[in-house]
Each structure stands twice: as structure tokens, then as C-alpha cells.
């Protein structure tokens, strides 16, 4: 009998939603469902092309990530893209357990080197055996950087250049 795993996924963080126009969608979600933009993650919407506009109806505990349809990312109906968040210890335990029978969306085994640095959080993107997409996030960026990335020599993937975030922080300070 296989050994029982002690890892638990964590709480729901956000859902990926593709829309034709993020601002129009945010207005609709706000007017009809009480969602508001989450200021902490505004960089993702304004810092680079294609980033999500994070909106929430509960102060940012759970969010919708509105992605605007583009030529590179055409309008498609919802593809399951459920994101969960965990504390740094759980995140690092998960990372160090890889590979462990969890695959990337491509079907290849998920590895610790698949770690994504989103500047405000770390993430692993993967799928279940039926092709449903998931993301595991940890927002304690400093702890994971020190105790996993630096300590284990992990070279994370990036979705955009680090200079974009640094420039955003510099603008926010001035």
C-alpha cells in the first residue's frame, strides 16, 4: 500500500478568468458582485503587458485574476486555473518533494526548477491527470528566497524581467 502523503494544498487564492477587456470586466464584477481591485497586486496589471488585474470581494483573501484576451492569448471560455496559497514551510516541503507524481501541463514531471518567481510571490504551475490546471502560491517571498531558492541553489523561472518590478517599486517610492 502506498505511503500516505501529509501535504495539504492550502486555501483558495484566485481563479484565472480570461476577458475581452479587464477594466470593463472589473467594473461589471464590482457593480454586480462587489469586487474591487487589490492594490497590492496592481503591478501585475500595469507593470507589463498581459498581466492580470487582481480583484476581490473579501479584501484580497480570495481573488479573480482577470487576464485580457490578446492575439497571443485569444478569448477562450474558462479553463480551470485554480490557485491555492500556503505558508512558506508547506510550500518548501512541497518543492523539496518534487518530482512526486505531479506533472506540468505539458505532461512532464513537475520539478523544483519549475518554480516561478512572480516578484510578490512564488508559484508552481501544474495539472492533475485530467488536464485541469492548478497553481500553488506562497506570498512570503523573502523566506522562500532565503530558505529554498538561495539555500538549495534553485534557479526559478520568471514570467517577466526582474527589472520591471524594481522599476515599479522605484516609481512607487517617488
Secondary structure, DSSP 8 states (H G I E B T S, - for coil): ----------EEEEEEEEES-HHHHHHHHHHHH--EE-GGGHHHHHSSTT--EEEESSTTSSEEEEEE--SSS-------EEEEE--HHHHHHHHHH-SSS-B-TTSSB--GGG-EE-SS-EEEEEE-TT--EEEEEE--HHHHIIIIIIHHT---EESS-HHHHHHHHHHHH-
